[in-house]
Amino acid sequence: MEKIDDKKQPGKYTVIAWAGLLTGTLDAVAAILSAHKMPAATVFKFIASGVFGKAAFAGGFEMVVAGIFFHYLIAYSITAVLFVMYPMFISFLKNKYVVAVVFALIAWLITHLVIVPLSRIGWSHMEIGGIAIGLGILIITIGLPIALIADRYFSSKKYEGHYKL
């Protein structure tokens, strides 16, 4: 007798929502740990300074909340776009771990070459060591979670035959 699996797979938007929460949280924890010499509140005020400028550092709790909001907004946006694009990337890269590295690189490029320079923080000089550390963090906090979650979602029985674009 064949066993029937009655588990209903969560929808795409639910998976993206949970993945965004995971990537945003992992990246926030990594940012706090990598800036261990400063308070966590200052990390989020720095993020808020992208919109509010130097006034963010003089602000209080509201600037910390604004920084957390902007951090998760960026994390959710990147997660949603990369999740949806996963089938295209896996179709030509063929390996979910390679896709994870490419996703981290894309996330780094978007944040450091588009978002930050266009924000009130502006362009700043980057050292190769800092870039390498940042990419390593993004591989673990953004690339791997999105690639692994998307791979599981798109390769499920429900999506068999619809995996590749």
C-alpha positions as CSV (number, residue, x, y, z in Angstrom):
1,M,0.0,0.0,0.0
2,E,1.4,3.4,-1.0
3,K,1.7,6.0,1.7
4,I,0.1,9.3,0.8
5,D,1.8,12.5,2.1
6,D,-1.0,14.8,3.3
7,K,1.4,17.6,4.3
8,K,0.6,20.7,2.5
9,Q,3.6,22.7,1.3
10,P,3.6,26.3,2.4
11,G,3.0,28.8,-0.4
12,K,5.7,30.8,-2.0
13,Y,4.9,34.0,-0.1
14,T,5.0,32.2,3.2
15,V,8.4,30.7,2.4
16,I,9.8,34.0,1.3
17,A,8.4,35.7,4.5
18,W,10.1,33.1,6.8
19,A,13.3,33.2,4.7
20,G,13.4,37.0,4.9
21,L,13.0,36.8,8.6
22,L,15.9,34.3,8.8
23,T,18.3,36.1,6.5
24,G,17.5,39.5,8.1
25,T,18.1,38.1,11.6
26,L,21.3,36.2,10.7
27,D,22.7,39.3,9.0
28,A,21.8,41.5,11.9
29,V,23.5,39.2,14.4
30,A,26.5,39.0,12.1
31,A,26.6,42.8,11.9
32,I,26.4,43.2,15.7
33,L,29.1,40.5,16.2
34,S,31.4,42.0,13.6
35,A,31.0,45.4,15.2
36,H,31.6,44.0,18.7
37,K,33.4,47.1,19.9
38,M,30.3,49.3,19.5
39,P,26.8,48.9,21.0
40,A,24.2,47.1,18.8
41,A,22.1,50.3,18.9
42,T,24.9,52.1,17.1
43,V,24.9,49.5,14.3
44,F,21.2,50.1,13.7
45,K,21.6,53.9,14.0
46,F,24.3,53.6,11.3
47,I,21.7,51.9,9.0
48,A,19.2,54.6,9.8
49,S,21.8,57.2,8.9
50,G,21.4,56.1,5.3
51,V,18.0,57.9,5.4
52,F,18.4,60.4,8.2
53,G,22.1,61.3,7.9
54,K,24.2,62.2,10.9
55,A,21.0,63.1,12.9
56,A,20.4,59.3,13.3
57,F,23.4,59.1,15.7
58,A,22.0,61.8,17.9
59,G,18.5,60.2,17.9
60,G,17.3,57.7,20.4
61,F,15.3,54.5,20.4
62,E,13.3,55.7,17.3
63,M,16.5,55.7,15.2
64,V,17.3,52.2,16.4
65,V,13.8,51.1,15.4
66,A,14.2,52.9,12.0
67,G,17.6,51.1,11.4
68,I,16.0,47.7,12.2
69,F,13.1,48.5,9.9
70,F,15.5,49.5,7.0
71,H,17.7,46.5,7.7
72,Y,14.8,44.1,7.4
73,L,13.3,45.9,4.4
74,I,16.6,45.4,2.5
75,A,16.9,41.8,3.7
76,Y,13.3,40.9,2.7
77,S,13.7,42.6,-0.7
78,I,17.0,40.8,-1.5
79,T,15.6,37.5,-0.2
80,A,12.4,37.8,-2.3
81,V,14.2,38.7,-5.5
82,L,16.9,36.0,-5.2
83,F,14.4,33.4,-4.1
84,V,12.2,34.0,-7.2
85,M,15.3,34.0,-9.4
86,Y,16.7,30.7,-8.0
87,P,15.3,28.5,-10.8
88,M,17.1,30.6,-13.4
89,F,20.4,30.5,-11.5
90,I,20.3,26.8,-10.7
91,S,19.5,26.0,-14.3
92,F,22.9,27.3,-15.5
93,L,25.1,27.0,-12.4
94,K,23.9,23.5,-11.6
95,N,25.0,23.6,-7.9
96,K,23.1,25.1,-5.0
97,Y,26.3,26.0,-3.2
98,V,27.7,27.9,-6.2
99,V,24.3,29.7,-6.4
100,A,24.7,30.6,-2.7
101,V,28.1,32.2,-3.4
102,V,26.7,34.1,-6.4
103,F,23.7,35.2,-4.3
104,A,26.1,36.6,-1.6
105,L,28.0,38.4,-4.3
106,I,24.8,39.9,-5.7
107,A,23.7,41.0,-2.2
108,W,27.1,42.6,-1.6
109,L,27.1,44.4,-4.9
110,I,23.5,45.7,-4.4
111,T,24.2,46.9,-0.8
112,H,27.7,48.3,-1.3
113,L,27.6,49.6,-4.8
114,V,24.0,50.8,-5.1
115,I,22.2,51.2,-1.7
116,V,24.9,52.7,0.4
117,P,26.3,55.1,-2.2
118,L,22.8,56.4,-3.0
119,S,22.0,56.8,0.7
120,R,23.1,59.7,2.9
121,I,26.0,57.5,4.0
122,G,27.6,57.8,0.6
123,W,30.5,56.1,-1.0
124,S,33.5,55.1,1.1
125,H,36.8,53.5,0.4
126,M,36.8,49.7,0.8
127,E,39.8,47.5,1.7
128,I,40.1,44.0,0.1
129,G,40.2,42.3,3.6
130,G,36.9,44.0,4.6
131,I,35.3,43.0,1.3
132,A,36.4,39.4,1.8
133,I,35.0,39.3,5.3
134,G,31.8,40.9,4.2
135,L,31.4,38.4,1.4
136,G,32.1,35.5,3.8
137,I,29.4,36.8,6.2
138,L,26.9,37.2,3.3
139,I,27.6,33.7,2.1
140,I,26.6,32.4,5.5
141,T,23.8,34.8,6.3
142,I,22.2,35.4,2.9
143,G,23.4,33.2,0.1
144,L,23.3,29.8,1.8
145,P,19.9,30.2,3.5
146,I,18.2,31.5,0.4
147,A,19.8,28.9,-1.9
148,L,19.0,26.0,0.5
149,I,15.4,27.1,1.2
150,A,14.7,27.9,-2.5
151,D,16.3,24.6,-3.6
152,R,14.0,22.7,-1.2
153,Y,11.0,24.6,-2.2
154,F,11.5,24.4,-6.0
155,S,12.6,20.8,-6.0
156,S,9.6,19.5,-4.0
157,K,7.2,17.0,-5.6
158,K,4.6,19.8,-6.0
159,Y,6.9,21.7,-8.3
160,E,8.4,18.8,-10.3
161,G,8.6,19.7,-13.9
162,H,8.4,23.4,-13.1
163,Y,11.9,23.7,-11.6
164,K,13.7,25.1,-14.6
165,L,12.6,28.2,-16.4
